[in-house]
Amino acid sequence: MTVIDEQVFAALVDSAGADFMPELIDSFLEDAPQGLAALRAATAAGDAVAFRREAHSLKSNGVTFGAQAFADAARELEHTPLAELGAAAAARVDALGVLFEAVAAELKERRHA
């Protein structure tokens, strides 16, 4: 399975412009870890509103770059109430973090290509 959907990424390059892509990638690589940290904090605090908001933001950013598995995992978190996730919430957020690492590695390669 590919980490980044080629068609989605190519469409983003077409719409944003190749010159702007490094800035977009850098922004995502900076924002996503902050979002994951906020998601972890919301999990620990039991803040369902912040949890859903952060999961939504991560999903949207993943979709933008064609990071389908990452976006799908974030979407599942967004649409599953924190209370329903219960003790599994932290592990699910950690799994999302692992998916992000793969996306980040791929985007860093593309940024320097």
C-alpha positions as CSV (number, residue, x, y, z in Angstrom):
1,M,0.0,0.0,0.0
2,T,1.3,3.4,-0.9
3,V,1.5,6.1,1.8
4,I,0.6,8.9,-0.5
5,D,-2.0,8.6,-3.3
6,E,-0.2,9.8,-6.4
7,Q,-3.3,11.2,-8.1
8,V,-4.3,13.3,-5.1
9,F,-0.8,14.5,-4.6
10,A,-0.5,15.4,-8.3
11,A,-3.8,17.3,-8.1
12,L,-2.5,19.2,-5.1
13,V,0.7,20.1,-6.9
14,D,-1.4,21.3,-9.9
15,S,-3.7,23.4,-7.8
16,A,-1.1,24.9,-5.4
17,G,1.8,25.1,-7.8
18,A,5.1,23.2,-7.5
19,D,6.8,26.3,-6.1
20,F,4.5,26.4,-3.2
21,M,4.6,22.7,-2.3
22,P,7.7,22.9,0.0
23,E,5.9,25.5,2.1
24,L,2.7,23.4,2.2
25,I,4.7,20.3,3.2
26,D,6.6,22.1,5.8
27,S,3.4,23.5,7.3
28,F,1.9,20.0,7.5
29,L,5.1,18.5,9.0
30,E,5.0,21.2,11.7
31,D,1.2,21.3,12.3
32,A,0.5,17.5,12.4
33,P,2.8,16.7,15.4
34,Q,1.2,19.6,17.3
35,G,-2.2,18.2,16.4
36,L,-1.2,14.7,17.5
37,A,0.1,16.3,20.8
38,A,-3.2,18.1,21.2
39,L,-5.1,14.8,20.5
40,R,-3.1,13.1,23.2
41,A,-3.8,15.9,25.6
42,A,-7.5,15.8,24.8
43,T,-7.5,12.0,25.4
44,A,-5.8,12.4,28.7
45,A,-8.1,15.2,29.8
46,G,-11.2,13.4,28.5
47,D,-12.0,16.4,26.4
48,A,-14.3,15.0,23.7
49,V,-14.8,18.3,21.9
50,A,-11.1,19.0,21.5
51,F,-10.5,15.3,20.6
52,R,-13.0,15.5,17.8
53,R,-11.7,18.8,16.6
54,E,-8.1,17.7,16.5
55,A,-9.0,14.4,14.8
56,H,-11.0,16.4,12.2
57,S,-8.1,18.7,11.5
58,L,-5.6,15.8,11.1
59,K,-8.0,14.0,8.8
60,S,-8.5,17.0,6.6
61,N,-4.8,17.6,6.3
62,G,-4.2,14.0,5.5
63,V,-6.9,14.1,2.8
64,T,-5.3,17.2,1.3
65,F,-1.9,15.4,0.8
66,G,-3.4,12.0,-0.3
67,A,-2.3,10.3,2.9
68,Q,-5.3,8.0,2.8
69,A,-4.5,5.5,5.6
70,F,-3.6,8.4,7.9
71,A,-6.8,10.3,7.0
72,D,-8.9,7.2,7.4
73,A,-7.5,6.5,10.9
74,A,-8.1,10.1,11.9
75,R,-11.6,10.0,10.5
76,E,-12.4,6.9,12.6
77,L,-11.2,8.9,15.7
78,E,-13.2,11.9,14.6
79,H,-16.4,9.9,14.3
80,T,-16.0,7.6,17.3
81,P,-17.0,9.3,20.6
82,L,-14.0,9.5,23.0
83,A,-16.1,7.9,25.7
84,E,-16.8,4.9,23.4
85,L,-13.0,4.6,22.7
86,G,-12.3,4.5,26.4
87,A,-9.1,2.9,27.4
88,A,-8.3,2.2,23.7
89,A,-8.2,5.9,22.8
90,A,-4.5,6.4,23.7
91,A,-3.4,3.4,21.7
92,R,-5.4,4.5,18.7
93,V,-3.8,8.0,18.9
94,D,-0.4,6.3,19.1
95,A,-1.3,4.2,16.0
96,L,-2.2,7.4,14.2
97,G,1.2,8.8,15.2
98,V,2.9,5.8,13.6
99,L,1.0,6.4,10.4
100,F,2.0,10.0,10.5
101,E,5.7,9.1,10.7
102,A,5.3,7.1,7.4
103,V,3.6,10.1,5.8
104,A,6.2,12.5,7.1
105,A,9.0,10.4,5.7
106,E,7.4,10.2,2.3
107,L,6.6,14.0,2.2
108,K,10.2,14.8,3.3
109,E,11.5,12.7,0.3
110,R,9.1,14.5,-2.0
111,R,10.0,17.9,-0.7
112,H,13.6,17.3,-1.5
113,A,13.0,15.6,-4.9
